[in-house]
Amino acid sequence: MESEVLIIGGGAAGLMCAIVAGRRGRRVRVLEHANRCGKKILMSGGGRCNFTNTGTTPANFLSANPHFCKSALARYTPAHFIEMVEQHDIAYHEKELGQLFCDDSSKQIVKMLLDECAAAGVRIDVSCSVERIEASADGYALHTTLGKMRAPSLVIASGGLSIPSMGATGFGYEIARQFGHEVLPTRAGLVPLTLTGRPLAELADLSGVSLPVAAHCGKTSFRNAMLITHRGLSGPSILQISSYWQPGQALHLDLLPGQDALEFLSQQQRDRSAAELKTVLGDALPKRFAQRLCEIAFANRPMRQFTPAEIRQMAQRLAHWPVVASGTEGYRTAEVTLGGVDTDELSSTTMESKLAKGLYFIGEVVDVTGWLGGYNFQWAWASGHAAGLAA
Ligand SMILES: Cc1cc2nc3c(=O)[nH]c(=O)nc-3n(C[C@H](O)[C@H](O)[C@H](O)COP(=O)(O)OP(=O)(O)OC[C@H]3O[C@@H](n4cnc5c(N)ncnc54)[C@H](O)[C@@H]3O)c2cc1C
């Protein structure tokens, strides 16, 4: 039997779209080129899938049009997904900041989605590559490794470019261009930053040291942990700010987030005048990191020997530690792809193309990218749901 809805990509967005369209009684077929569906779900959240964030708002997303995501997010909320998770008896917990993770394994989320697809009568073909797509009088004709297929509705849910080893391709962008869509420049997001030369040499042997910071880029900042790696900087605060950073742009860290560095140093000078700076900093920062600051940036002397001007300078440095990143680790380790199919030519209520009737784009392929913390899956579920109601 011919399909009514063909979905390219059996990831988070594609499977949600399939479930919703299938429940409406549409004949749905999902084409996935990898040997199984949902590989990124499986590897997500360290194997426990941070499947949503209870605090999701449109402000947690980057897009050339910040309004585009509003309608879909409002109609399919974290509570809707949590309801499905609970119906399937999947135990979960909140880690921090509204982030929900499975207690056990991401496999449960993939199984839930596949079970729901089966219940909705969705047909799924894995190891199926789409070679070519043509518009036809009654919809779309696909040339695939499983033969020719046709359907009036075609949903592109093929994801972004991150983690090519997991099956990521630029396929969705090519199809968008084929049908006249603008594709906004893509780049790696939620990705570690790399350092080179002296900044790297100064920190590389501290690889594994983690500390809370506030990472600032322009008007944006994220307060969370930072991890020093043998290539540069990572950890949640750095991954978050990486999505806002462009090569060459200034970045700085507040190394004593939530504290006034000047007040802290002045107080320490009063209370512990004989203590050396590295001891004082070592009580507020990881000891090896504090020691390193005293080798590369500050003179290590008893606190009483610093002049008020020196204390002010040190405080300024601790609150605005400059980071000269040489780049990012790129798509190899990025969690997401920024940019993508321009939302100007998509309907925000249905995700349908305004240029090609019956063609839909959902999930990460679209120029909507979430912060770290379950927001990207929430966008995948919400955009998949929106298209599933219409396709
Ligand atoms: C390591 C890692 C951890 C992550 N952890 C989290 C997390 O905990 N929480 C969170 O919210 N987000 C997380 N993300 C981001 C999240 O995984 C993505 O935003 C989300 O999967 C996007 O959903 P999607 O359906 O658009 O794309 P995907 O889930 O990537 O699915 C796209 C599917 O399309 C298939 N495909 C591609 N090209 C073709 C083609 N030509 N033909 C057929 N099939 C094709 C792919 O194989 C894939 O199965 C993580 C990402 C990574 C890389």
The ligand as an SDF file (V2000), in Angstrom:
LIG
                    3D

 53 58  0  0  0  0  0  0  0  0999 V2000
   26.4420   13.3000   22.0490 C   0  0  0  0  0  0  0  0  0  0  0  0
   25.1250   14.0240   22.0170 C   0  0  0  0  0  0  0  0  0  0  0  0
   24.3640   14.1010   23.1690 C   0  0  0  0  0  0  0  0  0  0  0  0
   23.1540   14.8110   23.1690 C   0  0  0  0  0  0  0  0  0  0  0  0
   22.4290   14.8550   24.3110 N   0  0  0  0  0  0  0  0  0  0  0  0
   21.2580   15.5420   24.3170 C   0  0  0  0  0  0  0  0  0  0  0  0
   20.4310   15.5490   25.4790 C   0  0  0  0  0  0  0  0  0  0  0  0
   20.7190   14.8640   26.4760 O   0  0  0  0  0  0  0  0  0  0  0  0
   19.2990   16.3150   25.4530 N   0  0  0  0  0  0  0  0  0  0  0  0
   18.9170   17.0210   24.3320 C   0  0  0  0  0  0  0  0  0  0  0  0
   17.8720   17.6950   24.3500 O   0  0  0  0  0  0  0  0  0  0  0  0
   19.6480   16.9790   23.1950 N   0  0  0  0  0  0  0  0  0  0  0  0
   20.7940   16.2480   23.1690 C   0  0  0  0  0  0  0  0  0  0  0  0
   21.5320   16.1990   22.0170 N   0  0  0  0  0  0  0  0  0  0  0  0
   20.9920   16.8730   20.8050 C   0  0  0  0  0  0  0  0  0  0  0  0
   19.8870   15.9740   20.1940 C   0  0  0  0  0  0  0  0  0  0  0  0
   20.3740   14.6630   20.0810 O   0  0  0  0  0  0  0  0  0  0  0  0
   19.4650   16.4900   18.8140 C   0  0  0  0  0  0  0  0  0  0  0  0
   19.1480   17.8540   18.8800 O   0  0  0  0  0  0  0  0  0  0  0  0
   18.2330   15.7130   18.3210 C   0  0  0  0  0  0  0  0  0  0  0  0
   18.5480   14.3480   18.2190 O   0  0  0  0  0  0  0  0  0  0  0  0
   17.7580   16.2490   16.9910 C   0  0  0  0  0  0  0  0  0  0  0  0
   16.7070   15.4390   16.5420 O   0  0  0  0  0  0  0  0  0  0  0  0
   16.4600   15.2120   14.9960 P   0  0  0  0  0  0  0  0  0  0  0  0
   15.3970   14.1820   14.9000 O   0  0  0  0  0  0  0  0  0  0  0  0
   16.2790   16.5000   14.3150 O   0  0  0  0  0  0  0  0  0  0  0  0
   17.8260   14.6110   14.4620 O   0  0  0  0  0  0  0  0  0  0  0  0
   18.4960   13.2130   14.8140 P   0  0  0  0  0  0  0  0  0  0  0  0
   18.0670   12.7170   16.1340 O   0  0  0  0  0  0  0  0  0  0  0  0
   19.9430   13.4130   14.5450 O   0  0  0  0  0  0  0  0  0  0  0  0
   17.8860   12.2280   13.7330 O   0  0  0  0  0  0  0  0  0  0  0  0
   18.1220   12.3520   12.3670 C   0  0  0  0  0  0  0  0  0  0  0  0
   18.0590   10.9710   11.7670 C   0  0  0  0  0  0  0  0  0  0  0  0
   18.0940   11.0760   10.3570 O   0  0  0  0  0  0  0  0  0  0  0  0
   18.9460   10.0830    9.8500 C   0  0  0  0  0  0  0  0  0  0  0  0
   19.4140   10.5180    8.5390 N   0  0  0  0  0  0  0  0  0  0  0  0
   20.2990   11.4880    8.2400 C   0  0  0  0  0  0  0  0  0  0  0  0
   20.4400   11.6000    6.9150 N   0  0  0  0  0  0  0  0  0  0  0  0
   19.6040   10.6940    6.3590 C   0  0  0  0  0  0  0  0  0  0  0  0
   19.3110   10.3110    5.0280 C   0  0  0  0  0  0  0  0  0  0  0  0
   19.9060   10.9020    3.9910 N   0  0  0  0  0  0  0  0  0  0  0  0
   18.4110    9.3230    4.8070 N   0  0  0  0  0  0  0  0  0  0  0  0
   17.8060    8.7020    5.8690 C   0  0  0  0  0  0  0  0  0  0  0  0
   18.0600    9.0030    7.1430 N   0  0  0  0  0  0  0  0  0  0  0  0
   18.9380    9.9940    7.3950 C   0  0  0  0  0  0  0  0  0  0  0  0
   20.0270    9.9550   10.8970 C   0  0  0  0  0  0  0  0  0  0  0  0
   20.6970    8.7070   10.8190 O   0  0  0  0  0  0  0  0  0  0  0  0
   19.2330   10.1130   12.1810 C   0  0  0  0  0  0  0  0  0  0  0  0
   18.7360    8.8890   12.6730 O   0  0  0  0  0  0  0  0  0  0  0  0
   22.7150   15.4650   21.9840 C   0  0  0  0  0  0  0  0  0  0  0  0
   23.4760   15.3530   20.8200 C   0  0  0  0  0  0  0  0  0  0  0  0
   24.6580   14.6410   20.8320 C   0  0  0  0  0  0  0  0  0  0  0  0
   25.4300   14.5430   19.5570 C   0  0  0  0  0  0  0  0  0  0  0  0
  1  2  1  0
  2  3  1  0
  2 52  2  0
  3  4  2  0
  4  5  1  0
  4 50  1  0
  5  6  2  0
  6  7  1  0
  6 13  1  0
  7  8  2  0
  7  9  1  0
  9 10  1  0
 10 11  2  0
 10 12  1  0
 12 13  2  0
 13 14  1  0
 14 15  1  0
 14 50  1  0
 15 16  1  0
 16 17  1  0
 16 18  1  0
 18 19  1  0
 18 20  1  0
 20 21  1  0
 20 22  1  0
 22 23  1  0
 23 24  1  0
 24 25  2  0
 24 26  1  0
 24 27  1  0
 27 28  1  0
 28 29  2  0
 28 30  1  0
 28 31  1  0
 31 32  1  0
 32 33  1  0
 33 34  1  0
 33 48  1  0
 34 35  1  0
 35 36  1  0
 35 46  1  0
 36 37  1  0
 36 45  1  0
 37 38  2  0
 38 39  1  0
 39 40  1  0
 39 45  2  0
 40 41  1  0
 40 42  2  0
 42 43  1  0
 43 44  2  0
 44 45  1  0
 46 47  1  0
 46 48  1  0
 48 49  1  0
 50 51  2  0
 51 52  1  0
 52 53  1  0
M  END
$$$$
